[in-house]
Every structure is written in structure tokens, then in C-alpha cells.
């Protein structure tokens, strides 16, 4: 039997190190198996009560490393990394009964959690196609008509980059990709009066009464938000999450919002993480509302 070797010197690795690595891997597998639903649960038909799923959100704003290690079964290093990020972090999504039991178990270790119903978080945001940015007010055009939003009506602003890339074309391996899709950005303005956030896409937002300004759309929207008084809570932690990519749909949505024809479907499929951003923004807004 050949033992694992050091990639630098070629010597066999110490037995103590191999045992430690194997123990850590086994512990990680057990933790993953504990979080995943069992085969019986997956095969069982959904019921009126069992079909409801809840999000478990960890509140790490006042957590300590010992509580985090005990609740999640992670190493001291990982606990430290999670605490450095801090804030609110999505732990998992599970059936209601399982989620409540998990939240109670985590709470027994002194770690605060928030439970959220998944279904209301799946609704689409209200997309603004354009408007005017005034000192303490936004006058926006939306599919639902004109909308005015003042600074004191804002509860939360969620912002973050949208990653884009081409899907590999397995039918034409000789095809040379001439260019990569340009990245995007989104702002979600969560209002106190409406659970649906107002979405601003700097790349497709048509400014009114501001012709000839040199600053980019992204900088203009960012500076407007920073200048609001009272200043709303701003969450930009989405940039720290690994992108979860899916087929992009925002190009057609933007075209419809602007009254333009949708782009022709080509052989190249663009992937992005816009749905991931919208879901992140939805549960962040729900937490702030005390749902």
C-alpha cells in the first residue's frame, strides 16, 4: 500500500497527520449527513404541514467562538472566520418541523437564530427602469407605474455585484470565446410600506433630467444612497458569497421594462447569480422587518 507523500519533498506523510486529517474529514461528513434530509424524508409525499420550509438564519452579531463551535460542530479556525464575517448568515433551509428542532438545538448552545418562511421570499422584486434621483427622494418608473420614495421610507438597502460567465458549449469545442460577459450590479431598496424591494440596475437605469453627467450610473446611484438622511441600513455582504450561477434572465426583463424588443436567443448561454442576489436580499429584508 502506497502512503500519501509530501508534494514538495516526496517523503511519506506522518501517521499522526493522516489520522488527524481522516478524523476531520469524517467529522465533516457526519455534519453534512446530519444537515441533509434522510432518504425517507425525501421519498415521503409532501403534506399540508410538511411542505412548508423555513430558513434558519444565524445571528452572529453578539456570538462567541465557543458557542459557534458547539452549535455547528466546526473547528476553532472556521468559527473564527465566521465571526470575522459576523452579521446575519443563512445556515440552511429545511422542512418546518426539522428547522424548528434545529433552531432549538442551536439556541441551546447560546447562539441566536431567526426562522423565516421560505415561500414569501420567492416573489420577484419591483424593477425600476428609470427615474430621477433627487436629494432625498427617488422618482422611479416601474411596470406598476410611477413611484416616489423618500429617504425616511427606506428600511434597508442591499447591494452587490452580479457575476456573469458563458456556459461551456459542449457541441462545439473548437469555438473560441471572443469575449466574456460584463459583470453587473444591483441595488435593492427595501421600503417600510411594502415587502417587495425596488430593484435598480445601474446598467439599465435611464436617468431623467440629468443629461450629460460624466459619472457612471453605478457611482451616481451609490453616491445618492450614501447622501440620504436619515441614512438607511446598508448591507453589502453579498459580495462575500461564492456565486451560485444559473441561466441569466435579466436581459429580457430589462428589455421589457425599457419597452425594447428582447434579444434574439443565440447559441451562447449566459449564466449569472442574479437569482441568488434576489433571494439573499429577500431574507435580509424579512429579518429587518422582524418577520
ABEGO torsion letter per residue (X at the ends): XBBBBBAAAGBBBBAAAAAAAAAAAAAAAAAAAAABBBAAAAABBBBAAAABBBBBBBBAAABBAAAAAAAAGBBAAAAAAAAAAEEBBBABBBBAAAAAAAAAAAAAAGBBBBBBBAAAAABBBBBBAEEBBBAABBBBBBAAEBBBBBAAABABBBBEBBBBBBBBBAABAABBBABBBBBBBBBBBBBAABABBBBBBAAABBBBGABGBABBAAAAAAAAAAABOBBBBBBAAAAABBBBBBBBAAAAAAAAAAGBBBBBBBABBBBBAAAAAAAAAAAAAAAAAGX
